[in-house]
């Protein structure tokens, strides 16, 4: 299925634009794209006329130019006719934001739209959705632009049945400095489904991590999804809703999905190395770490801290999340101790977790990271930094990133997410080393790599 018309459109028609309600969903979508995006946008309303001195077309058939995609925001009962008009016009695909279909019990109307579209091979997203946000190309969300927090353009694609979860996750991504290549709310997923998105995104050069918020599948579809995820060349992260009895009931009323047996699905994801996030916080951490390190690791963690307390917190979190803190080789300990500054050599603790104390300086931290990375028992380094220690410079992020690159071993940093430490954080992020804003967040990033290791 070629979905370029939806995710990289040059022209777009918005059907349902109102002449009297500026805050109508179709008007919000039209104005946003007409004024802020390169996609050439045409408003459509059966009455025709003018809208802010622009021609208001009576149907998509009245538009003379070729149209890549349509956004349909009309009452549910009018959607089949509009879809037929789009097909007759030769439009490539559509986003149907309209509600009032299977999620409200109107299964026959939804099936009618699907039958019309499938007969003509006319792909659409939705219905009952926000649609598509493709940075630099198009935004079909019917939310005012000034109210949305958009992450920068990046390499994570996020597909969600819930528009609200999608927008909320974009806020979390932005706060953590995670960029997105594509964000799609698929709603009732009557035509384009998670498996279709996996096929498309596996080939998308701008995507390195594919994340999903999933409420449920049709019978047998979950197994098909897992099979495609296993074959996918990129890490796949899943946040599954509908885990409890009440959650399953809520799923049915939200998008008319079948939540299925969660425990069975969760076990299958583990077997096929799909990274399941337990909550939104984990989803954010997983996406950031896997966008930097897509291959996955064994769960043997080496911890470097400037505070014994931070090392203890990390050790507890590692055990909680199934990560191991192995004994490091005596040769590694001796080498590090020999190369540390004489002032701290006799006060540090070099048992994993390593406590370099608040008296350490950049060269001590770099030395410990370099030689711990070379230890045969260690698969990933957690660097827990306290940037207010007097001996730590603003260059420590860049220096440790160079170690990670030269030693070819994953490194994950913890730095408090404050503006005054932004230079340190950027030193890591610009060199593709993920940074967590909490110690547990750093452990969760390592957990993502463990879950995506080769089975």
C-alpha positions in Angstrom: 0.0 0.0 0.0 1.6 3.3 -1.1 0.8 5.9 1.6 3.0 8.7 0.3 -0.1 10.6 -0.7 -1.1 10.8 2.9 2.3 11.4 4.6 4.0 13.5 2.0 1.2 15.3 0.2 1.6 18.3 -2.1 -2.1 19.1 -2.4 -5.0 18.6 0.0 -8.7 19.1 0.1 -10.5 19.7 3.4 -14.2 18.7 3.1 -16.7 20.2 5.6 -15.3 23.7 6.0 -17.9 26.0 7.6 -18.8 29.5 6.5 -20.1 30.4 10.0 -18.0 28.5 12.5 -14.4 29.4 12.6 -13.6 26.8 15.2 -15.2 24.0 13.2 -12.7 21.1 13.0 -12.5 21.4 9.2 -11.8 25.1 9.5 -9.0 24.6 12.0 -7.4 22.0 9.7 -7.8 24.1 6.6 -6.4 27.3 8.2 -3.5 25.6 9.8 -2.3 23.9 6.6 -3.2 26.8 4.3 -1.2 29.3 6.4 1.6 27.2 7.9 2.5 24.2 5.8 3.7 23.8 2.2 0.8 21.6 1.2 -1.5 23.5 -1.1 -4.9 23.3 0.6 -8.4 23.7 -0.9 -11.6 24.2 1.2 -14.8 22.3 0.3 -18.4 23.1 1.3 -21.5 22.1 -0.8 -22.8 25.7 -0.7 -19.7 27.0 -2.4 -18.9 30.7 -2.3 -15.9 32.4 -0.7 -13.9 31.9 2.6 -11.6 34.7 3.5 -11.5 35.7 -0.2 -10.5 32.1 -1.2 -12.7 30.0 -3.4 -14.9 27.6 -1.4 -15.4 24.5 -3.7 -18.8 22.8 -3.8 -17.1 19.3 -4.0 -13.7 17.9 -4.6 -14.7 17.3 -8.2 -14.9 21.1 -8.7 -11.2 21.5 -7.9 -9.2 21.6 -11.1 -5.9 20.5 -9.7 -4.9 17.0 -8.9 -5.3 16.3 -5.2 -3.1 13.9 -3.2 -5.3 13.6 -0.1 -8.6 14.7 1.4 -9.5 15.4 5.0 -13.2 14.5 5.6 -14.9 16.3 8.5 -18.6 16.0 7.8 -21.4 14.3 9.6 -21.0 10.5 9.5 -24.0 9.9 7.2 -22.4 12.0 4.5 -19.0 10.3 4.6 -19.8 7.5 2.1 -20.8 10.1 -0.6 -17.7 12.2 0.0 -15.5 9.1 -0.2 -17.2 8.2 -3.6 -16.5 11.8 -4.8 -12.8 11.5 -3.8 -12.5 8.2 -5.6 -14.1 9.7 -8.7 -11.7 12.6 -8.6 -8.7 10.3 -8.4 -7.6 11.5 -4.9 -4.9 9.2 -3.4 -6.3 8.7 0.1 -8.1 10.4 3.0 -8.2 11.1 6.7 -11.7 10.7 8.1 -11.9 12.7 11.3 -15.7 12.3 11.6 -17.0 10.3 14.5 -20.3 8.4 14.8 -19.2 5.0 13.4 -18.4 1.7 15.0 -17.3 3.4 18.3 -21.0 4.5 18.8 -22.5 1.2 17.5 -22.9 2.2 13.9 -21.1 -0.7 12.5 -23.0 -0.9 9.2 -22.1 2.7 8.2 -18.5 2.1 8.9 -18.5 -1.1 6.9 -20.2 0.7 4.0 -17.3 3.2 3.9 -14.8 0.4 4.0 -16.4 -1.5 1.2 -16.5 1.5 -1.0 -12.8 2.3 -0.3 -11.5 -1.2 -0.7 -13.2 -1.8 -4.0 -11.3 1.3 -5.3 -8.1 0.7 -3.3 -8.6 4.0 -1.7 -6.7 4.0 1.7 -7.9 6.2 4.5 -7.0 6.8 8.2 -9.8 6.7 10.7 -12.7 7.3 11.1 -13.0 8.9 14.6 -9.4 10.2 14.6 -7.1 13.2 14.6 -5.2 11.9 11.6 -1.7 12.8 10.6 1.1 15.0 11.8 4.1 14.9 9.5 6.6 17.6 10.4 7.3 20.0 7.5 4.5 18.4 5.4 1.0 18.3 6.9 -1.0 18.5 10.1 -4.6 17.2 10.1 -5.2 17.5 13.8 -8.3 19.6 14.4 -6.6 21.2 17.4 -5.5 24.9 17.3 -1.9 25.2 16.5 -1.2 27.5 19.4 -2.4 24.9 21.8 -0.3 22.0 20.6 3.3 21.4 21.8 5.1 19.8 18.9 8.3 17.9 19.2 11.1 18.7 16.8 11.5 16.7 13.7 13.3 13.5 14.6 13.3 9.7 13.9 10.5 8.3 16.1 7.2 7.4 14.5 4.2 7.1 16.9 1.0 5.4 15.8 -2.0 5.6 18.2 -5.6 4.6 18.3 -6.3 7.5 20.7 -5.8 11.0 19.5 -5.6 12.3 23.1 -2.8 9.9 24.0 -1.0 10.8 20.8 -1.1 14.6 21.6 -0.2 14.0 25.2 2.8 11.8 24.1 4.0 14.5 21.8 4.2 16.8 24.8 6.3 14.2 26.7 8.5 13.7 23.6 9.1 17.5 23.3 9.9 17.8 27.0 12.5 15.0 26.8 14.0 16.3 23.5 12.7 13.4 21.4 11.9 14.2 17.8 9.2 12.6 15.7 9.2 11.7 12.0 5.5 10.9 11.9 2.6 10.9 14.3 -0.7 9.2 13.3 -4.0 8.8 15.1 -5.7 5.9 13.4 -8.9 5.9 15.6 -11.2 3.1 14.6 -8.6 1.9 12.0 -11.3 0.8 9.6 -8.9 0.6 6.7 -5.3 1.5 7.6 -4.2 -0.5 10.6 -1.1 -1.1 12.7 0.2 -3.8 10.3 -0.1 -1.4 7.3 1.9 1.2 9.3 4.6 -1.3 10.1 5.0 -2.1 6.5 5.2 1.5 5.5 7.5 2.7 8.3 9.9 -0.2 8.0 10.8 1.3 4.6 10.6 4.9 5.7 14.2 6.4 5.7 13.3 9.0 8.3 12.1 6.5 10.9 14.4 4.6 13.3 11.9 3.6 16.0 8.2 2.7 15.6 6.0 3.1 18.6 2.3 2.1 19.1 -0.5 2.8 21.5 -2.8 -0.1 20.9 -6.2 -0.8 22.4 -7.1 -4.0 20.6 -7.1 -6.1 17.5 -9.6 -8.0 15.4 -9.5 -11.8 15.8 -6.2 -13.2 14.7 -4.8 -9.7 13.9 -2.6 -9.6 17.0 -0.5 -12.6 15.9 -0.1 -11.0 12.4 1.1 -7.8 14.1 3.7 -9.6 16.1 4.9 -11.5 13.1 5.4 -8.3 11.1 7.1 -6.7 14.1 9.5 -9.6 14.3 10.4 -9.2 10.6 10.7 -5.4 10.9 14.2 -4.0 10.6 13.6 -1.4 13.2 12.8 -1.5 17.0 9.1 -1.7 17.8 7.7 -0.3 21.0 4.1 -1.0 22.2 2.0 0.5 24.9 -1.0 -1.7 25.3 -4.2 -0.5 26.8 -7.1 -2.7 28.0 -5.2 -4.8 30.6 -7.9 -4.9 33.2 -11.6 -5.8 33.1 -12.7 -2.1 33.2 -10.0 -1.2 30.7 -11.3 -3.8 28.3 -14.8 -2.4 28.6 -13.5 1.1 28.0 -11.6 0.0 24.9 -14.9 -1.3 23.4 -16.7 2.0 23.9 -13.8 4.1 22.7 -12.7 2.6 19.3 -14.8 -0.6 19.2 -11.7 -2.8 19.4 -11.4 -6.2 20.9 -8.9 -5.9 23.7 -8.3 -9.7 23.9 -6.3 -11.6 26.5 -3.6 -9.1 27.5 -1.4 -11.6 29.3 -1.1 -13.8 26.3 -0.3 -10.9 24.0 2.3 -9.6 26.5 4.1 -12.9 26.7 4.1 -13.2 22.9 5.7 -9.7 22.6 8.5 -10.8 25.0 9.1 -13.9 22.9 9.4 -11.9 19.8 11.4 -9.1 21.3 8.9 -6.4 20.9 9.6 -3.8 23.6 6.4 -3.5 25.7 6.2 -0.3 27.7 4.2 -0.6 30.9 3.1 3.1 30.9 3.6 6.4 29.1 6.7 7.2 31.1 8.4 4.0 29.9 7.2 4.6 26.3 9.1 7.9 26.3 12.2 6.4 27.8 12.1 3.4 25.4 11.7 5.6 22.3 14.7 7.8 23.2 17.1 5.0 24.0 16.1 2.9 21.0 16.4 5.9 18.6 20.1 6.0 19.6 20.8 2.2 20.0 18.5 0.1 17.9 20.3 -3.2 18.3 19.6 -4.1 21.9 21.8 -5.5 24.6 22.2 -8.2 27.3 21.1 -6.7 30.7 24.6 -6.3 32.3 24.9 -2.7 33.5 27.9 -0.8 34.7 27.0 2.2 36.8 29.2 5.3 37.4 28.0 7.8 39.9 29.4 10.9 41.7 27.1 10.1 44.6 26.8 6.8 46.5 23.1 7.5 47.0 22.5 7.8 43.2 24.3 4.5 42.7 22.0 2.8 45.3 18.9 4.2 43.7 20.1 2.9 40.3 20.9 -0.5 41.7 17.4 -0.8 43.2 15.8 0.3 39.9 18.0 -2.2 38.0 16.9 -5.1 40.1 13.2 -4.0 39.9 13.3 -3.9 36.1 15.3 -7.1 35.6 18.7 -5.6 34.9 21.9 -7.1 36.3 24.8 -5.3 38.0 27.7 -7.8 37.5 31.0 -7.9 39.4 33.7 -6.1 37.3 37.1 -7.7 36.6 39.8 -7.0 39.2 42.0 -5.9 36.3 39.5 -3.2 35.4 39.4 -2.0 39.0 43.2 -1.9 39.2 43.5 0.0 35.9 40.9 2.6 36.9 42.4 3.1 40.3 45.8 3.6 38.9 44.7 6.3 36.5 42.5 8.3 38.9 43.7 11.5 40.4 45.7 10.9 43.6 43.3 13.2 45.5 40.4 10.7 45.1 42.2 7.4 44.6 41.8 6.3 48.2 38.3 7.6 48.8 36.4 6.2 45.8 34.5 2.9 45.7 35.2 0.8 42.6 32.7 -1.9 43.2 29.8 -1.8 40.7 28.1 0.7 41.1 31.3 2.9 41.0 31.2 5.9 43.4 33.7 8.5 42.2 32.5 10.9 44.9 31.7 14.6 44.4 35.5 15.4 44.5 36.1 13.8 41.0 36.8 15.9 37.9 36.1 15.3 34.2 39.2 13.3 33.7 38.3 10.9 36.5 34.8 10.3 35.1 36.1 9.8 31.6 38.8 7.3 32.8 36.2 5.3 34.7 33.8 5.2 31.7 36.5 4.2 29.2 37.8 1.3 31.2 34.5 0.1 32.5 33.3 0.0 28.9 36.2 -2.4 28.1 35.2 -4.8 30.9 33.9 -8.1 29.4 31.1 -8.3 32.0 29.5 -4.9 31.1 27.1 -4.4 28.2 25.9 -0.8 28.9 27.1 2.1 31.0 24.9 4.3 33.1 26.6 7.6 33.8 24.8 9.3 36.7 26.1 12.9 36.7 25.7 15.5 39.4 26.5 18.6 37.4 26.7 20.8 40.5 29.8 19.0 41.7 32.7 21.6 41.5 35.0 19.5 39.4 32.5 18.7 36.6 32.7 21.0 33.6 30.1 21.8 31.0 32.0 19.7 28.5 31.5 16.5 30.4 28.6 15.4 28.1 30.7 15.8 24.9 33.7 14.1 26.6 31.7 11.0 27.7 30.0 10.8 24.3 33.4 10.5 22.7 34.1 7.6 25.0 30.9 5.9 24.0 31.6 6.3 20.4 35.2 5.2 20.6 34.5 2.1 22.8 31.4 1.2 20.8 29.3 0.4 23.9 25.9 1.9 24.7 26.0 4.7 27.3 23.0 6.3 29.0 23.3 9.5 31.0 21.3 11.0 33.9 21.4 14.8 34.1 18.7 16.9 35.9 16.5 18.5 33.2 17.2 22.1 34.1 18.1 25.0 31.7 21.4 25.7 33.5 22.6 22.1 32.6 21.4 22.4 29.0 25.0 22.5 27.6 25.8 19.2 29.3 22.6 17.6 28.0 23.2 18.8 24.5 26.8 17.4 24.7 25.2 14.0 25.0 22.2 14.4 22.7 24.1 15.9 19.8 26.4 12.9 19.9 23.4 10.4 20.0 23.7 9.5 23.6 20.3 9.4 25.4 19.8 11.5 28.5 17.3 10.8 31.2 15.9 13.4 33.6 15.8 10.8 36.5 17.9 7.9 37.6 14.9 5.5 37.1 14.5 7.0 33.6 18.1 6.0 32.8 17.4 2.5 34.0 14.2 2.3 31.9 16.3 3.3 28.8 18.5 0.3 29.5 15.5 -1.9 30.0 14.3 -1.0 26.5 17.6 -2.1 25.0 17.3 -5.4 26.9 13.8 -6.0 25.6 14.9 -5.5 22.0 17.9 -7.8 22.1 18.1 -10.6 19.6 16.0 -13.6 20.7 
